[in-house]
């Protein structure tokens, strides 16, 4: 943080992994195919404050 450089790992790195796990869980519960990219887009849209 002191240097202003991005850390070696950050939450963004794990976003798609988390989305894949959540998609698997949702698919198991519903029996339907779950679009991982749609989950990522939904999570990203919810975390960005409106302008």
PyMOL Python script that loads the backbone (N, CA, C, O; Angstrom):
from pymol import cmd

cmd.read_pdbstr("""\
ATOM      1  N   UNK A   1       0.824  -1.181   0.000  1.00  0.00           N
ATOM      2  CA  UNK A   1       0.000   0.000   0.000  1.00  0.00           C
ATOM      3  C   UNK A   1       0.869   1.247   0.000  1.00  0.00           C
ATOM      4  O   UNK A   1       0.505   2.257  -0.601  1.00  0.00           O
ATOM      5  N   UNK A   2       1.980   1.186   0.648  1.00  0.00           N
ATOM      6  CA  UNK A   2       2.838   2.367   0.727  1.00  0.00           C
ATOM      7  C   UNK A   2       3.401   2.752  -0.630  1.00  0.00           C
ATOM      8  O   UNK A   2       3.596   3.934  -0.912  1.00  0.00           O
ATOM      9  N   UNK A   3       3.662   1.764  -1.467  1.00  0.00           N
ATOM     10  CA  UNK A   3       4.262   2.054  -2.771  1.00  0.00           C
ATOM     11  C   UNK A   3       3.229   2.419  -3.822  1.00  0.00           C
ATOM     12  O   UNK A   3       3.576   2.985  -4.859  1.00  0.00           O
ATOM     13  N   UNK A   4       1.973   2.107  -3.571  1.00  0.00           N
ATOM     14  CA  UNK A   4       0.931   2.370  -4.549  1.00  0.00           C
ATOM     15  C   UNK A   4       0.807   1.278  -5.603  1.00  0.00           C
ATOM     16  O   UNK A   4      -0.062   1.343  -6.473  1.00  0.00           O
ATOM     17  N   UNK A   5       1.683   0.269  -5.525  1.00  0.00           N
ATOM     18  CA  UNK A   5       1.608  -0.844  -6.469  1.00  0.00           C
ATOM     19  C   UNK A   5       0.536  -1.828  -6.023  1.00  0.00           C
ATOM     20  O   UNK A   5       0.265  -1.994  -4.833  1.00  0.00           O
ATOM     21  N   UNK A   6      -0.064  -2.474  -7.015  1.00  0.00           N
ATOM     22  CA  UNK A   6      -1.070  -3.472  -6.713  1.00  0.00           C
ATOM     23  C   UNK A   6      -0.405  -4.665  -6.036  1.00  0.00           C
ATOM     24  O   UNK A   6       0.680  -5.075  -6.450  1.00  0.00           O
ATOM     25  N   UNK A   7      -1.037  -5.236  -4.995  1.00  0.00           N
ATOM     26  CA  UNK A   7      -0.443  -6.378  -4.306  1.00  0.00           C
ATOM     27  C   UNK A   7      -0.357  -7.599  -5.222  1.00  0.00           C
ATOM     28  O   UNK A   7      -1.014  -7.666  -6.261  1.00  0.00           O
ATOM     29  N   UNK A   8       0.465  -8.554  -4.812  1.00  0.00           N
ATOM     30  CA  UNK A   8       0.651  -9.756  -5.614  1.00  0.00           C
ATOM     31  C   UNK A   8      -0.676 -10.478  -5.847  1.00  0.00           C
ATOM     32  O   UNK A   8      -0.928 -10.978  -6.943  1.00  0.00           O
ATOM     33  N   UNK A   9      -1.509 -10.532  -4.832  1.00  0.00           N
ATOM     34  CA  UNK A   9      -2.845 -11.111  -4.978  1.00  0.00           C
ATOM     35  C   UNK A   9      -3.853 -10.116  -4.413  1.00  0.00           C
ATOM     36  O   UNK A   9      -3.536  -9.314  -3.534  1.00  0.00           O
ATOM     37  N   UNK A  10      -5.065 -10.187  -4.935  1.00  0.00           N
ATOM     38  CA  UNK A  10      -6.129  -9.334  -4.416  1.00  0.00           C
ATOM     39  C   UNK A  10      -7.468 -10.013  -4.643  1.00  0.00           C
ATOM     40  O   UNK A  10      -7.533 -11.077  -5.258  1.00  0.00           O
ATOM     41  N   UNK A  11      -8.508  -9.416  -4.160  1.00  0.00           N
ATOM     42  CA  UNK A  11      -9.837 -10.021  -4.243  1.00  0.00           C
ATOM     43  C   UNK A  11     -10.286 -10.227  -5.681  1.00  0.00           C
ATOM     44  O   UNK A  11     -10.989 -11.191  -5.982  1.00  0.00           O
ATOM     45  N   UNK A  12      -9.884  -9.323  -6.571  1.00  0.00           N
ATOM     46  CA  UNK A  12     -10.274  -9.448  -7.978  1.00  0.00           C
ATOM     47  C   UNK A  12      -9.789 -10.766  -8.584  1.00  0.00           C
ATOM     48  O   UNK A  12     -10.456 -11.352  -9.437  1.00  0.00           O
ATOM     49  N   UNK A  13      -8.611 -11.224  -8.128  1.00  0.00           N
ATOM     50  CA  UNK A  13      -8.064 -12.480  -8.641  1.00  0.00           C
ATOM     51  C   UNK A  13      -8.986 -13.658  -8.353  1.00  0.00           C
ATOM     52  O   UNK A  13      -9.049 -14.616  -9.124  1.00  0.00           O
ATOM     53  N   UNK A  14      -9.692 -13.575  -7.247  1.00  0.00           N
ATOM     54  CA  UNK A  14     -10.513 -14.706  -6.813  1.00  0.00           C
ATOM     55  C   UNK A  14     -11.980 -14.588  -7.203  1.00  0.00           C
ATOM     56  O   UNK A  14     -12.770 -15.487  -6.913  1.00  0.00           O
ATOM     57  N   UNK A  15     -12.350 -13.512  -7.845  1.00  0.00           N
ATOM     58  CA  UNK A  15     -13.758 -13.287  -8.172  1.00  0.00           C
ATOM     59  C   UNK A  15     -14.340 -14.395  -9.039  1.00  0.00           C
ATOM     60  O   UNK A  15     -15.418 -14.910  -8.740  1.00  0.00           O
ATOM     61  N   UNK A  16     -13.650 -14.767 -10.099  1.00  0.00           N
ATOM     62  CA  UNK A  16     -14.179 -15.809 -10.985  1.00  0.00           C
ATOM     63  C   UNK A  16     -14.181 -17.177 -10.320  1.00  0.00           C
ATOM     64  O   UNK A  16     -15.073 -17.987 -10.572  1.00  0.00           O
ATOM     65  N   UNK A  17     -13.190 -17.440  -9.470  1.00  0.00           N
ATOM     66  CA  UNK A  17     -13.176 -18.712  -8.729  1.00  0.00           C
ATOM     67  C   UNK A  17     -14.377 -18.793  -7.796  1.00  0.00           C
ATOM     68  O   UNK A  17     -15.048 -19.823  -7.727  1.00  0.00           O
ATOM     69  N   UNK A  18     -14.644 -17.715  -7.084  1.00  0.00           N
ATOM     70  CA  UNK A  18     -15.800 -17.672  -6.195  1.00  0.00           C
ATOM     71  C   UNK A  18     -17.091 -17.805  -6.995  1.00  0.00           C
ATOM     72  O   UNK A  18     -18.003 -18.527  -6.590  1.00  0.00           O
ATOM     73  N   UNK A  19     -17.170 -17.116  -8.123  1.00  0.00           N
ATOM     74  CA  UNK A  19     -18.368 -17.202  -8.964  1.00  0.00           C
ATOM     75  C   UNK A  19     -18.581 -18.628  -9.460  1.00  0.00           C
ATOM     76  O   UNK A  19     -19.720 -19.091  -9.529  1.00  0.00           O
ATOM     77  N   UNK A  20     -17.501 -19.333  -9.807  1.00  0.00           N
ATOM     78  CA  UNK A  20     -17.627 -20.720 -10.270  1.00  0.00           C
ATOM     79  C   UNK A  20     -18.167 -21.609  -9.157  1.00  0.00           C
ATOM     80  O   UNK A  20     -19.018 -22.464  -9.402  1.00  0.00           O
ATOM     81  N   UNK A  21     -17.683 -21.416  -7.948  1.00  0.00           N
ATOM     82  CA  UNK A  21     -18.167 -22.214  -6.809  1.00  0.00           C
ATOM     83  C   UNK A  21     -19.639 -21.912  -6.537  1.00  0.00           C
ATOM     84  O   UNK A  21     -20.436 -22.825  -6.319  1.00  0.00           O
ATOM     85  N   UNK A  22     -19.996 -20.629  -6.551  1.00  0.00           N
ATOM     86  CA  UNK A  22     -21.396 -20.255  -6.330  1.00  0.00           C
ATOM     87  C   UNK A  22     -22.294 -20.787  -7.442  1.00  0.00           C
ATOM     88  O   UNK A  22     -23.416 -21.221  -7.180  1.00  0.00           O
ATOM     89  N   UNK A  23     -21.808 -20.755  -8.677  1.00  0.00           N
ATOM     90  CA  UNK A  23     -22.586 -21.286  -9.798  1.00  0.00           C
ATOM     91  C   UNK A  23     -22.801 -22.781  -9.631  1.00  0.00           C
ATOM     92  O   UNK A  23     -23.891 -23.282  -9.906  1.00  0.00           O
ATOM     93  N   UNK A  24     -21.782 -23.498  -9.188  1.00  0.00           N
ATOM     94  CA  UNK A  24     -21.928 -24.942  -8.950  1.00  0.00           C
ATOM     95  C   UNK A  24     -22.967 -25.213  -7.872  1.00  0.00           C
ATOM     96  O   UNK A  24     -23.809 -26.099  -8.016  1.00  0.00           O
ATOM     97  N   UNK A  25     -22.899 -24.444  -6.794  1.00  0.00           N
ATOM     98  CA  UNK A  25     -23.861 -24.633  -5.706  1.00  0.00           C
ATOM     99  C   UNK A  25     -25.279 -24.340  -6.185  1.00  0.00           C
ATOM    100  O   UNK A  25     -26.204 -25.101  -5.900  1.00  0.00           O
ATOM    101  N   UNK A  26     -25.448 -23.239  -6.909  1.00  0.00           N
ATOM    102  CA  UNK A  26     -26.779 -22.874  -7.410  1.00  0.00           C
ATOM    103  C   UNK A  26     -27.291 -23.918  -8.397  1.00  0.00           C
ATOM    104  O   UNK A  26     -28.471 -24.270  -8.378  1.00  0.00           O
ATOM    105  N   UNK A  27     -26.407 -24.412  -9.257  1.00  0.00           N
ATOM    106  CA  UNK A  27     -26.793 -25.419 -10.232  1.00  0.00           C
ATOM    107  C   UNK A  27     -27.206 -26.716  -9.542  1.00  0.00           C
ATOM    108  O   UNK A  27     -28.158 -27.376  -9.958  1.00  0.00           O
ATOM    109  N   UNK A  28     -26.483 -27.072  -8.489  1.00  0.00           N
ATOM    110  CA  UNK A  28     -26.826 -28.274  -7.728  1.00  0.00           C
ATOM    111  C   UNK A  28     -28.198 -28.138  -7.086  1.00  0.00           C
ATOM    112  O   UNK A  28     -28.981 -29.088  -7.071  1.00  0.00           O
ATOM    113  N   UNK A  29     -28.485 -26.964  -6.562  1.00  0.00           N
ATOM    114  CA  UNK A  29     -29.773 -26.728  -5.909  1.00  0.00           C
ATOM    115  C   UNK A  29     -30.930 -26.702  -6.902  1.00  0.00           C
ATOM    116  O   UNK A  29     -32.008 -27.221  -6.615  1.00  0.00           O
ATOM    117  N   UNK A  30     -30.707 -26.097  -8.069  1.00  0.00           N
ATOM    118  CA  UNK A  30     -31.814 -25.898  -9.007  1.00  0.00           C
ATOM    119  C   UNK A  30     -31.859 -26.928 -10.129  1.00  0.00           C
ATOM    120  O   UNK A  30     -32.899 -27.120 -10.759  1.00  0.00           O
ATOM    121  N   UNK A  31     -30.728 -27.592 -10.379  1.00  0.00           N
ATOM    122  CA  UNK A  31     -30.660 -28.536 -11.494  1.00  0.00           C
ATOM    123  C   UNK A  31     -30.514 -27.850 -12.838  1.00  0.00           C
ATOM    124  O   UNK A  31     -30.600 -28.497 -13.882  1.00  0.00           O
ATOM    125  N   UNK A  32     -30.290 -26.530 -12.819  1.00  0.00           N
ATOM    126  CA  UNK A  32     -30.175 -25.762 -14.055  1.00  0.00           C
ATOM    127  C   UNK A  32     -28.731 -25.330 -14.292  1.00  0.00           C
ATOM    128  O   UNK A  32     -27.923 -25.288 -13.364  1.00  0.00           O
ATOM    129  N   UNK A  33     -28.419 -25.013 -15.546  1.00  0.00           N
ATOM    130  CA  UNK A  33     -27.106 -24.479 -15.889  1.00  0.00           C
ATOM    131  C   UNK A  33     -27.043 -23.032 -15.400  1.00  0.00           C
ATOM    132  O   UNK A  33     -27.987 -22.266 -15.592  1.00  0.00           O
ATOM    133  N   UNK A  34     -25.937 -22.666 -14.773  1.00  0.00           N
ATOM    134  CA  UNK A  34     -25.764 -21.309 -14.257  1.00  0.00           C
ATOM    135  C   UNK A  34     -24.595 -20.661 -14.999  1.00  0.00           C
ATOM    136  O   UNK A  34     -23.518 -21.248 -15.104  1.00  0.00           O
ATOM    137  N   UNK A  35     -24.809 -19.467 -15.504  1.00  0.00           N
ATOM    138  CA  UNK A  35     -23.805 -18.730 -16.264  1.00  0.00           C
ATOM    139  C   UNK A  35     -22.866 -18.007 -15.294  1.00  0.00           C
ATOM    140  O   UNK A  35     -23.275 -17.069 -14.611  1.00  0.00           O
ATOM    141  N   UNK A  36     -21.608 -18.448 -15.238  1.00  0.00           N
ATOM    142  CA  UNK A  36     -20.631 -17.861 -14.321  1.00  0.00           C
ATOM    143  C   UNK A  36     -20.397 -16.389 -14.648  1.00  0.00           C
ATOM    144  O   UNK A  36     -20.335 -15.555 -13.745  1.00  0.00           O
ATOM    145  N   UNK A  37     -20.269 -16.069 -15.915  1.00  0.00           N
ATOM    146  CA  UNK A  37     -20.039 -14.670 -16.299  1.00  0.00           C
ATOM    147  C   UNK A  37     -21.203 -13.777 -15.871  1.00  0.00           C
ATOM    148  O   UNK A  37     -20.992 -12.619 -15.510  1.00  0.00           O
ATOM    149  N   UNK A  38     -22.419 -14.300 -15.906  1.00  0.00           N
ATOM    150  CA  UNK A  38     -23.576 -13.523 -15.464  1.00  0.00           C
ATOM    151  C   UNK A  38     -23.482 -13.241 -13.962  1.00  0.00           C
ATOM    152  O   UNK A  38     -23.833 -12.152 -13.509  1.00  0.00           O
ATOM    153  N   UNK A  39     -23.008 -14.223 -13.195  1.00  0.00           N
ATOM    154  CA  UNK A  39     -22.823 -14.006 -11.760  1.00  0.00           C
ATOM    155  C   UNK A  39     -21.764 -12.935 -11.504  1.00  0.00           C
ATOM    156  O   UNK A  39     -21.940 -12.077 -10.639  1.00  0.00           O
ATOM    157  N   UNK A  40     -20.668 -12.989 -12.257  1.00  0.00           N
ATOM    158  CA  UNK A  40     -19.612 -11.986 -12.108  1.00  0.00           C
ATOM    159  C   UNK A  40     -20.165 -10.606 -12.450  1.00  0.00           C
ATOM    160  O   UNK A  40     -19.920  -9.646 -11.720  1.00  0.00           O
ATOM    161  N   UNK A  41     -20.900 -10.496 -13.538  1.00  0.00           N
ATOM    162  CA  UNK A  41     -21.470  -9.209 -13.951  1.00  0.00           C
ATOM    163  C   UNK A  41     -22.441  -8.684 -12.904  1.00  0.00           C
ATOM    164  O   UNK A  41     -22.450  -7.491 -12.602  1.00  0.00           O
ATOM    165  N   UNK A  42     -23.257  -9.574 -12.350  1.00  0.00           N
ATOM    166  CA  UNK A  42     -24.229  -9.163 -11.338  1.00  0.00           C
ATOM    167  C   UNK A  42     -23.503  -8.679 -10.078  1.00  0.00           C
ATOM    168  O   UNK A  42     -23.865  -7.648  -9.511  1.00  0.00           O
ATOM    169  N   UNK A  43     -22.496  -9.408  -9.649  1.00  0.00           N
ATOM    170  CA  UNK A  43     -21.747  -9.013  -8.454  1.00  0.00           C
ATOM    171  C   UNK A  43     -21.019  -7.699  -8.675  1.00  0.00           C
ATOM    172  O   UNK A  43     -20.967  -6.854  -7.781  1.00  0.00           O
ATOM    173  N   UNK A  44     -20.465  -7.528  -9.848  1.00  0.00           N
ATOM    174  CA  UNK A  44     -19.741  -6.298 -10.163  1.00  0.00           C
ATOM    175  C   UNK A  44     -20.698  -5.113 -10.216  1.00  0.00           C
ATOM    176  O   UNK A  44     -20.388  -4.037  -9.706  1.00  0.00           O
ATOM    177  N   UNK A  45     -21.843  -5.308 -10.822  1.00  0.00           N
ATOM    178  CA  UNK A  45     -22.825  -4.224 -10.937  1.00  0.00           C
ATOM    179  C   UNK A  45     -23.344  -3.818  -9.565  1.00  0.00           C
ATOM    180  O   UNK A  45     -23.602  -2.639  -9.323  1.00  0.00           O
ATOM    181  N   UNK A  46     -23.500  -4.788  -8.661  1.00  0.00           N
ATOM    182  CA  UNK A  46     -24.003  -4.480  -7.317  1.00  0.00           C
ATOM    183  C   UNK A  46     -22.979  -3.762  -6.471  1.00  0.00           C
ATOM    184  O   UNK A  46     -23.342  -3.023  -5.556  1.00  0.00           O
ATOM    185  N   UNK A  47     -21.696  -3.966  -6.760  1.00  0.00           N
ATOM    186  CA  UNK A  47     -20.658  -3.370  -5.915  1.00  0.00           C
ATOM    187  C   UNK A  47     -20.208  -1.996  -6.400  1.00  0.00           C
ATOM    188  O   UNK A  47     -19.474  -1.305  -5.695  1.00  0.00           O
ATOM    189  N   UNK A  48     -20.635  -1.593  -7.586  1.00  0.00           N
ATOM    190  CA  UNK A  48     -20.248  -0.286  -8.119  1.00  0.00           C
ATOM    191  C   UNK A  48     -21.385   0.703  -7.816  1.00  0.00           C
ATOM    192  O   UNK A  48     -22.512   0.514  -8.275  1.00  0.00           O
ATOM    193  N   UNK A  49     -21.090   1.742  -7.054  1.00  0.00           N
ATOM    194  CA  UNK A  49     -22.157   2.701  -6.730  1.00  0.00           C
ATOM    195  C   UNK A  49     -22.634   3.434  -7.978  1.00  0.00           C
ATOM    196  O   UNK A  49     -21.828   3.752  -8.852  1.00  0.00           O
ATOM    197  N   UNK A  50     -23.932   3.704  -8.073  1.00  0.00           N
ATOM    198  CA  UNK A  50     -24.459   4.442  -9.227  1.00  0.00           C
ATOM    199  C   UNK A  50     -23.911   5.852  -9.262  1.00  0.00           C
ATOM    200  O   UNK A  50     -23.586   6.434  -8.227  1.00  0.00           O
ATOM    201  N   UNK A  51     -23.812   6.396 -10.470  1.00  0.00           N
ATOM    202  CA  UNK A  51     -23.305   7.763 -10.630  1.00  0.00           C
ATOM    203  C   UNK A  51     -24.406   8.766 -10.603  1.00  0.00           C
ATOM    204  O   UNK A  51     -24.152   9.965 -10.724  1.00  0.00           O
TER     205      UNK A  51
END
""", "prot")
cmd.dss("prot")
cmd.show_as("cartoon", "prot")
cmd.util.cbc("prot")
cmd.orient("prot")
